[in-house]
Amino acid sequence: MDHRIRGVPFGSRSPQYGVLFACRFTLDPLSRERMQDELLRQAGGAFIVVTHSVEEALVLGDRILLMASDRSMRTITPRLSGVGGGRRRDPAFYTRLATLSDDLRAAAM
């Protein structure tokens, strides 16, 4: 797969980590979940995902850097059980999703 997003090859890798920018097109929920699980399966190491989706960050991230429009930043460690889409089955997943979304909305005001 050789999709280019803003001039960066999809899944490009430096010697230390891979970088993936959020896709600019919308996938249906099932396709999005499959893509996320496939990304985790193929990654084989550390990677950085740049996304506007709090849900995607919770599914893919072990550490999340939450950035607000005022350039303030906060690092979050989700501490959810499971991997990838399996994290959605953690009882705390949707509570964390709501909390992070509320934090972003508050920072935007």
C-alpha positions as CSV (number, residue, x, y, z in Angstrom):
1,M,0.0,0.0,0.0
2,D,1.6,3.3,-1.1
3,H,-0.9,6.0,-0.1
4,R,0.6,9.4,0.4
5,I,-0.8,11.8,2.8
6,R,0.7,15.3,2.9
7,G,3.8,13.9,1.2
8,V,4.5,11.3,3.8
9,P,4.2,7.7,2.7
10,F,1.5,5.7,4.6
11,G,3.3,3.8,7.3
12,S,6.6,5.5,6.7
13,R,9.3,4.4,9.2
14,S,12.3,6.1,10.7
15,P,14.9,3.8,12.3
16,Q,13.1,4.3,15.6
17,Y,9.4,4.6,14.9
18,G,6.7,4.8,12.2
19,V,4.5,7.8,11.6
20,L,0.9,7.7,10.3
21,F,-1.2,10.8,9.7
22,A,-4.9,10.4,10.1
23,C,-6.6,9.7,6.9
24,R,-8.5,12.5,5.2
25,F,-11.4,10.3,4.2
26,T,-14.1,8.6,6.2
27,L,-14.3,4.9,6.7
28,D,-17.3,3.1,7.8
29,P,-16.9,1.9,11.5
30,L,-16.2,-1.7,10.7
31,S,-13.5,-0.9,8.1
32,R,-12.0,1.7,10.5
33,E,-11.7,-1.0,13.2
34,R,-10.2,-3.5,10.8
35,M,-7.7,-0.9,9.6
36,Q,-6.7,-0.1,13.2
37,D,-6.3,-3.7,14.2
38,E,-4.2,-4.4,11.0
39,L,-2.0,-1.4,11.8
40,L,-1.3,-2.8,15.3
41,R,-0.7,-6.2,13.9
42,Q,1.8,-5.0,11.3
43,A,3.5,-2.3,13.3
44,G,6.0,-4.5,15.1
45,G,7.3,-1.6,17.2
46,A,6.6,2.0,18.2
47,F,4.7,4.3,15.9
48,I,3.1,7.8,16.1
49,V,-0.5,8.4,14.9
50,V,-1.6,12.0,14.3
51,T,-5.4,12.0,14.6
52,H,-8.3,14.2,15.6
53,S,-10.2,11.2,16.9
54,V,-10.1,10.7,20.6
55,E,-11.6,7.2,20.1
56,E,-8.8,6.3,17.7
57,A,-6.2,7.5,20.1
58,L,-7.6,5.4,22.9
59,V,-7.7,2.3,20.7
60,L,-4.2,2.7,19.3
61,G,-2.3,4.5,21.9
62,D,-0.4,3.4,25.0
63,R,0.4,7.1,25.5
64,I,-1.6,10.0,24.2
65,L,-0.4,13.5,23.8
66,L,-3.6,15.7,24.1
67,M,-3.1,19.0,22.4
68,A,-5.5,21.9,22.6
69,S,-5.8,25.0,20.4
70,D,-4.0,27.1,23.0
71,R,-1.0,24.8,22.5
72,S,-1.3,23.4,25.9
73,M,-0.4,19.7,26.1
74,R,-1.1,16.8,28.5
75,T,0.1,13.2,28.3
76,I,-2.4,10.5,29.1
77,T,-1.8,6.8,29.7
78,P,-5.1,5.1,29.0
79,R,-4.4,1.9,31.1
80,L,-7.1,0.0,29.3
81,S,-7.1,-3.8,29.0
82,G,-6.9,-5.5,25.6
83,V,-5.2,-4.4,22.4
84,G,-6.7,-2.4,19.5
85,G,-10.4,-2.9,19.1
86,G,-10.4,-5.2,22.1
87,R,-10.0,-2.1,24.2
88,R,-13.5,-1.1,23.4
89,R,-14.6,-4.0,25.6
90,D,-12.9,-2.6,28.7
91,P,-15.6,-1.3,31.0
92,A,-13.7,2.0,31.4
93,F,-13.3,2.7,27.7
94,Y,-16.3,4.8,27.1
95,T,-15.9,6.7,30.4
96,R,-12.4,7.6,29.4
97,L,-13.6,8.6,25.9
98,A,-16.2,10.9,27.4
99,T,-13.7,12.4,29.9
100,L,-11.1,13.1,27.2
101,S,-13.7,14.6,24.9
102,D,-15.0,16.9,27.6
103,D,-11.4,17.9,28.4
104,L,-10.8,18.9,24.8
105,R,-14.1,20.8,24.6
106,A,-13.2,22.7,27.8
107,A,-9.7,23.5,26.5
108,A,-11.2,24.9,23.2
109,M,-13.3,27.5,25.0
